[in-house]
Amino acid sequence: MPKKLRTILIISATLFGILGLTNNEYYWLLNIAFILISLNLIIMGFQAFKENKKSPFAYCIITMAILIIFLSFKEILN
């Protein structure tokens, strides 16, 4: 299931990113694409936790993804 979910997140983020970059009216869709990519990174971080609980990669990737999500929500709300 996580592989299918990751694939759906990446494909939809790519489509939102392309639409946001090609049309100035839909530039806010880039923030939605950032959120979807960050959710994919969180899934990857949890998979890294399953393999190794002490992995610094997992901690860094989840922290970075949460920061990107909060910043994207801030940009959407402004």
Secondary structure as UniProt FT lines:
FT   HELIX           2..22
FT   HELIX           24..26
FT   TURN            27..28
FT   HELIX           29..51
FT   TURN            53..54
FT   HELIX           56..77
//
